[in-house]
Amino acid sequence: MPSFRGALICLAPLVLAACAGVQPGPQAAIDSGDGAPGSAYGLFLAGEAAADKGDSAAAEGMFSRAADSRDATDDAFLRGQAFTFALLAGDIQRAAEMAPQGADGPHQLIELGALVRGVEDMAEGKGKAAEPELKAAQAGQATAIAAALLKPYAAAEAGEVEGSIAQPVINNQPIAEFFARLDQGELFERAHRYDEAETAYRALIAKGDPGGLASLRLGELLERRGHPRQATAIYDDALTRVKDDPTLSDARARVAAGKPPPALPPLKRSAAEALMAPASVFLMRKDDEASLAYLRLALRLDPTRDEAWLMVGDALAATGDVAGARAAYEAPKPASPEYVTARMKLAWSYQNGGDKDQALAVARATAAADPKDNDAAINLADLLRADEKYDQSAAILDPLISAQGNQPDWKLLYMRAVDYEGSGRWSDAERDLQRALLMRPDDPELLNFLGYSWIDRGEKLTQALAMVQKAVDLDPESGAMIDSLGWGYYRLGEYQKAVEKLEAAVALEAGDPDVNNHLGDAYWRVGRRLEARFQWERVLTLDPTAKLKAEVERKLKFGIDGAVAPAQVAAEIPKS
């Protein structure tokens, strides 16, 4: 898909629409000047630099100033750039003001501008004004589906009942059609046409109801209509198809407890939800800028939509805007269901940025704020483990595992085994891994961890080799598991088999120092000593641990176990 940059923005929701166009280059857009900061060209370059850093707000400011410069020869192009980055920065009011109209720019950008103006009108409660903007956006290939999903809500905001319940025309887009029908059911209820709302939901359920969304909406409608038994039946049926869904389970528990049903959400919140599906699809397809644009529009309609803030943070992190990502992760408040997840992402943002102290401070504060939240505690343990503070990590996991009695979560046992192994408590790690394997005998990670550990220690080699072979059979594309298998053959003295497996492992894990080291050892044992030295020298370029570095440097000097003197190794090097 074309980039947002260059004013060729393709934002077809739910599907990747094809866009085509010619971007004017900087020399065509503006006077080249001398690149001074106050010139159009200098401001353009500053805008591009800000965009490359992921700072959309700064980019918007620079492009806007460039457009206003006296030496700009194509201010329409520059205003298009400023509009684009105002949208990505979340300044929807500014983006609406700058959105191109008429023939002022590529038609994809004009259509997107109409969509942005429509959203801004809806955010200001001007549904009537939004309708013609959304109609214009609906005429475009890139924005048609988003506009079609929003138009009924604009009509509802304008008080136009018949327009609000009109079925959007969406062809050959099953996901968009599903959400359009789902929204129509809600809009029927808002119009007090309850039988039609129920019919709309039941039609979706009859077609499969992915995720149980239509069942949830129908159940809530029945609750509000005073039919709790019917609502319970809907929830029960949905839970047979979408097992253990927390939202459906909570809804059923609410009815069982005799609690009041949830009210219909505010109109703008529902309209914002219509933009979440395309945002999610673009995020899954790694089109972070397109996803970010839809998320920003959704948040303009509903700034409290915390799952959107999480996705904004993810999109900004992917584009390199670390500060923006952290601000997004800080948006959810403690009462929000997304609060702990947001704080976990915030902590890892600091961890990945090298500020380990701040990462731990955020994680500790989050866990302390709600000691009963296991996710917060596990995240703290994960960060401690990442910092090689294994004993502290295990101490966090101990009470969580103890509280679960004789059948603790196998994942917790796995995590604690990593901690025990890292702190030198192998017997404790072995015990946890064996307990976890009793619960998950076919989990390749568990099989590989325990099997490799035995191999590396020279213990139970035949049993261990069978375990890692099973792990490879379950996950044949895992270089780490193939490495374990190769190392098992090495330990058994089957060096040629070891070479074959370890070569395959290196092909999959070329940057892993341990895998390269193992292959070097295997080469040495089969007499391929020059290749062995090459692998060991490569290990030193791959950021090995201090222990591995020292081991490899010793082997480069003396071979394995000092079996070959340096002079003998040197003699094997061909003379040019």
Disulfide bonds with the S-S distance in Angstrom:
Cys10-Cys19 2.24
